[in-house]
Amino acid sequence: MPPADELPDDQAEVVFTEQSIDWLIDNVTEHQREDVVDTIVGLFRAPRGKHPLSNQNATNLVGFNTVEAAQREFRIIYRVTVKNGVGLIEIITIGQRRDGEVYSAADALVRSGKLSDEEQTQIWDALTLIDETKSRLGLEEWDYVEPPAPEGLVKAAVAAGFDDEFVRLLSKDELVVAMESAWEGGAFDPAAGVAAAVQRISTSTTPDRILALRREDRCGAIMPKLGKPCIRVKGHAGAHRGSR
């Protein structure tokens, strides 16, 4: 995939190498880490960063870019490409701006072949590893749809008395909880089942909003690295997401 100067709809799949995550955890304070992630999120609108890299100092980083973060203290080496109309941002290495090691490390990763799908971590998992706040960055954690419950379970729930449209918004686990709670008293109580499912959906976010988001059309972009369709709301900002 050739380098890209723009990202379709300012969206992209974002992945981190294990080395870049480890370096963030080991070398960056919480406040600086927020700035680093803010800088990465800024690449959705300005993917060129500071400038493209080339063959210099015994490294071959043609097709990669660099951007500075945390008041120019750190340098991020990354690559931006577009495949079949879907953007991809790969965070390769992060290091001290004044230290040439960040270039050498990036070159070593490229030469090692460790930029395979299996060796890279999706941004959602990376943010969890570094205890970053997704919502602060506009990476809404709840605008995705869980895999649907099996059709047989859906039909059983509807036959018992649940609303068809409601149960089709639930995952298998959520629907099982709803069924168990509805029959807990011996007689079918759909209100108790709905309440249990809503509580299962989220204990810290407004469930009504989550259910409303689940009713909206999905993005569906096939993510270049993950090979799965994005499950976020169509027209979402920033990072694509392929699983919870």
C-alpha positions in Angstrom: 0.0 0.0 0.0 1.5 3.4 -1.0 1.8 6.2 1.6 -1.3 8.4 2.0 -1.6 12.2 2.4 -5.3 12.1 3.3 -7.5 9.6 5.2 -11.0 8.8 3.9 -13.5 10.7 6.0 -10.7 11.3 8.6 -11.0 7.7 9.7 -8.5 4.9 10.0 -7.7 1.6 11.6 -4.9 2.4 14.2 -2.4 -0.2 15.3 0.6 -0.1 17.6 3.7 -2.2 17.7 4.5 -4.0 20.9 7.7 -1.9 21.2 5.9 1.4 20.9 3.4 0.4 23.7 6.2 -0.9 26.0 8.2 2.3 25.5 5.1 4.5 26.4 4.5 2.5 29.6 8.2 2.5 30.7 9.3 6.0 29.7 6.4 8.4 29.7 4.5 10.1 32.5 0.7 10.0 32.6 0.5 13.7 31.5 3.0 13.2 28.7 1.2 10.0 27.6 -2.0 12.0 27.2 -0.2 14.4 24.9 1.3 11.6 22.9 -2.1 10.0 22.3 -3.6 13.4 21.5 -0.9 13.8 18.8 -1.7 10.4 17.4 -5.5 11.2 17.3 -4.5 14.4 15.4 -3.2 12.2 12.6 -6.7 11.5 11.4 -7.0 15.0 10.1 -3.3 15.7 9.4 -1.8 12.3 8.5 1.4 13.8 7.0 2.7 14.8 10.4 6.0 16.8 10.4 7.5 15.3 7.3 8.1 12.0 5.4 11.2 10.0 6.1 13.8 8.7 3.6 17.0 6.7 3.4 19.4 8.4 5.8 21.9 7.3 8.4 21.8 3.7 7.3 18.1 3.4 7.7 15.4 2.7 5.1 12.2 4.4 6.2 10.8 5.5 2.9 7.1 5.6 3.2 7.1 6.4 6.9 6.5 9.7 8.6 7.4 11.4 11.9 5.6 13.7 14.2 6.7 15.3 17.5 4.7 15.2 20.8 4.8 16.4 24.4 6.3 19.8 23.6 8.7 18.3 21.1 10.2 15.9 23.7 9.2 12.7 21.9 9.2 11.6 18.3 6.7 9.2 16.8 7.6 7.1 13.7 4.5 5.9 11.9 3.1 4.9 8.5 -0.2 6.0 6.9 -1.7 4.0 4.0 -5.1 3.5 2.4 -6.3 0.1 1.2 -9.5 -0.3 -0.7 -10.7 3.1 0.5 -10.0 2.4 4.2 -7.2 4.2 6.1 -4.5 2.6 8.2 -2.2 4.3 10.8 0.6 2.1 12.1 2.5 3.5 15.1 6.0 1.9 14.7 8.2 3.4 17.4 8.1 6.2 20.0 11.3 7.7 21.5 13.2 10.7 22.6 13.2 13.3 19.9 16.9 14.1 20.2 17.9 10.4 20.2 18.5 8.8 16.9 17.7 5.4 18.4 14.0 5.9 17.5 14.9 5.8 13.8 17.2 2.8 14.3 14.5 0.9 16.2 11.9 1.6 13.5 14.3 0.5 10.8 15.0 -2.7 12.8 11.3 -3.5 13.1 10.8 -3.0 9.4 13.7 -5.2 8.5 12.6 -7.9 11.0 9.2 -8.4 9.4 7.5 -7.8 12.7 5.0 -5.4 11.2 2.7 -8.3 10.5 -0.9 -8.3 11.6 -0.2 -10.6 14.5 2.5 -8.4 15.9 0.4 -5.2 16.1 -2.1 -4.1 18.7 -5.4 -2.3 17.9 -5.7 1.2 19.4 -8.6 0.1 21.6 -6.4 -2.6 23.3 -3.4 -0.2 23.4 -5.4 2.5 25.2 -6.5 -0.1 27.8 -2.9 -1.2 28.3 -1.7 2.4 29.0 -4.8 3.3 31.0 -5.8 6.1 28.6 -9.3 7.6 28.7 -11.0 6.8 25.4 -13.9 9.2 25.7 -11.6 12.1 26.4 -10.1 11.6 23.0 -13.5 11.3 21.2 -13.0 7.6 20.8 -16.5 6.7 22.0 -16.4 3.4 23.7 -20.0 2.4 23.3 -20.9 3.2 19.6 -20.5 -0.4 18.5 -22.7 -3.4 18.2 -22.1 -6.7 20.0 -22.5 -9.9 18.0 -26.2 -10.7 17.9 -27.8 -13.5 20.0 -28.5 -16.8 18.2 -31.8 -16.7 16.3 -33.3 -19.5 18.3 -32.7 -17.7 21.5 -34.2 -14.5 20.0 -37.3 -16.4 18.9 -37.7 -18.0 22.3 -37.5 -14.6 24.0 -40.1 -13.1 21.7 -42.4 -16.1 22.2 -42.1 -15.6 25.9 -43.2 -12.0 25.6 -40.2 -9.8 25.0 -40.3 -7.2 22.2 -38.7 -8.5 19.0 -36.9 -5.2 18.2 -35.5 -4.9 21.7 -34.1 -8.4 22.0 -32.4 -8.1 18.6 -30.4 -5.2 20.0 -29.0 -7.5 22.7 -25.9 -9.8 22.7 -26.3 -13.4 23.7 -25.1 -12.7 27.3 -27.4 -9.8 27.7 -30.4 -11.7 26.4 -29.7 -14.7 28.7 -29.6 -12.4 31.7 -32.9 -10.9 30.6 -34.6 -14.3 30.3 -33.2 -15.5 33.6 -34.4 -12.4 35.4 -37.8 -12.3 33.8 -38.6 -15.9 35.0 -36.8 -15.5 38.4 -40.1 -15.1 40.3 -41.8 -18.0 38.7 -44.1 -15.9 36.5 -42.8 -14.2 33.4 -42.0 -10.5 34.2 -40.7 -8.7 31.0 -40.0 -5.5 32.9 -37.6 -7.3 35.2 -35.9 -8.9 32.3 -35.5 -5.6 30.4 -34.1 -3.9 33.6 -31.6 -6.7 34.0 -30.5 -6.5 30.4 -30.1 -2.7 30.6 -28.0 -3.1 33.8 -25.9 -5.7 32.0 -25.3 -3.3 29.1 -23.6 -0.7 31.2 -23.3 0.3 34.8 -21.5 3.5 34.1 -23.0 4.9 30.9 -26.5 5.8 29.9 -28.0 2.5 28.6 -30.7 4.3 26.6 -27.9 6.1 24.6 -26.2 2.8 24.0 -29.3 1.1 22.7 -30.0 4.2 20.5 -26.5 3.9 19.0 -27.1 0.2 18.3 -30.1 1.0 16.2 -28.0 3.2 13.9 -26.3 1.9 10.7 -22.8 0.5 11.1 -19.7 1.8 9.5 -18.8 -1.5 7.9 -15.4 -0.5 6.5 -13.1 -3.6 6.2 -10.1 -2.9 8.3 -6.8 -3.5 6.4 -4.9 -5.2 9.3 -7.8 -6.9 11.2 -9.7 -8.0 8.1 -13.0 -7.4 9.8 -15.7 -4.8 9.3 -15.8 -1.8 11.6 -18.7 -2.1 14.1 -18.9 1.5 15.1 -21.7 3.9 14.0 -21.6 5.0 10.4 -19.9 8.3 10.1 -18.0 8.0 13.4 -14.9 10.1 14.1 -11.4 8.7 14.1 -10.5 5.1 14.7 -12.3 2.1 13.2 -13.1 -0.8 15.5 -13.5 -4.5 14.7 -14.4 -6.0 18.1 -15.3 -5.0 21.6 
